[in-house]
Amino acid sequence: MNAALVKHASEIILNPSVLVNLVSRRVRQLNAEGGRNSQALLADRGNLSAADIALTELIEGKMSFDMPELIPLTRPNGKDKHRPKGWTTT
């Protein structure tokens, strides 16, 4: 992977885990069945690797993502090992 592309992409997507997941998923798409199922969204690929193509697509805005809204999870109260109302036993 080109370090300059990684640096530029990390300025767009601040979370490194999300960046890695996006790039790896796109690389898998580009490499699936020899690239017959998914073509690069770039006009000129040159001698770029699949990872560089994915990073360039991300930088040029040809690929995007939506972060889901975080919803806090709560646990039902299990005091005295009683089930909360509405829970049925199976």
PASENU-79865 format. One record per residue (C-alpha): residue number from 1; y, z, x. Coordinates in nm, 2 decimals, always signed. Layout:
// PASENU-79865
    nr        Y        Z        X
   NUM        Y        Z        X
...
//
This chain:
// PASENU-79865
    nr        Y        Z        X
     1    +0.00    +0.00    +0.00
     2    +0.35    -0.07    +0.11
     3    +0.53    +0.25    +0.18
     4    +0.87    +0.11    +0.08
     5    +0.73    +0.01    -0.26
     6    +0.58    +0.36    -0.31
     7    +0.91    +0.52    -0.23
     8    +1.10    +0.30    -0.47
     9    +0.85    +0.35    -0.74
    10    +0.86    +0.73    -0.69
    11    +1.23    +0.72    -0.76
    12    +1.15    +0.56    -1.10
    13    +0.86    +0.79    -1.19
    14    +0.93    +1.13    -1.06
    15    +0.59    +1.29    -1.13
    16    +0.35    +1.18    -0.84
    17    +0.04    +1.23    -1.06
    18    +0.17    +1.00    -1.33
    19    +0.26    +0.74    -1.07
    20    -0.09    +0.75    -0.91
    21    -0.25    +0.73    -1.25
    22    -0.04    +0.43    -1.36
    23    -0.09    +0.24    -1.04
    24    -0.47    +0.31    -1.02
    25    -0.52    +0.20    -1.39
    26    -0.33    -0.12    -1.33
    27    -0.52    -0.19    -1.01
    28    -0.85    -0.15    -1.20
    29    -0.72    -0.39    -1.46
    30    -0.62    -0.65    -1.20
    31    -0.95    -0.62    -1.02
    32    -1.18    -0.61    -1.33
    33    -1.42    -0.91    -1.32
    34    -1.24    -1.07    -1.03
    35    -0.91    -1.06    -1.20
    36    -1.01    -1.30    -1.49
    37    -0.92    -1.05    -1.76
    38    -0.58    -0.95    -1.65
    39    -0.33    -1.16    -1.46
    40    -0.03    -1.03    -1.26
    41    +0.30    -1.01    -1.44
    42    +0.48    -1.14    -1.13
    43    +0.60    -1.50    -1.08
    44    +0.52    -1.50    -0.71
    45    +0.24    -1.28    -0.59
    46    +0.23    -1.40    -0.23
    47    -0.02    -1.21    -0.02
    48    +0.03    -0.88    -0.21
    49    -0.26    -0.65    -0.26
    50    -0.35    -0.53    -0.62
    51    -0.18    -0.19    -0.55
    52    +0.14    -0.36    -0.43
    53    +0.14    -0.59    -0.73
    54    +0.11    -0.29    -0.96
    55    +0.39    -0.11    -0.78
    56    +0.61    -0.42    -0.79
    57    +0.55    -0.46    -1.17
    58    +0.65    -0.10    -1.22
    59    +0.96    -0.13    -1.01
    60    +1.07    -0.46    -1.19
    61    +1.02    -0.29    -1.53
    62    +0.73    -0.51    -1.63
    63    +0.52    -0.20    -1.69
    64    +0.63    +0.12    -1.85
    65    +0.48    +0.44    -2.00
    66    +0.56    +0.70    -2.26
    67    +0.52    +1.07    -2.19
    68    +0.38    +1.25    -2.49
    69    +0.57    +1.55    -2.63
    70    +0.43    +1.87    -2.50
    71    +0.31    +2.10    -2.79
    72    +0.25    +2.46    -2.71
    73    -0.10    +2.57    -2.79
    74    -0.17    +2.90    -2.96
    75    -0.50    +3.08    -2.99
    76    -0.60    +3.24    -3.32
    77    -0.61    +3.62    -3.32
    78    -0.97    +3.73    -3.26
    79    -0.93    +4.11    -3.27
    80    -1.24    +4.30    -3.37
    81    -1.44    +3.97    -3.35
    82    -1.32    +3.87    -3.70
    83    -1.26    +3.51    -3.77
    84    -0.91    +3.41    -3.89
    85    -0.88    +3.32    -4.25
    86    -0.99    +2.97    -4.33
    87    -1.25    +2.95    -4.05
    88    -1.60    +2.90    -4.17
    89    -1.92    +2.99    -4.01
    90    -2.17    +2.71    -3.93
//
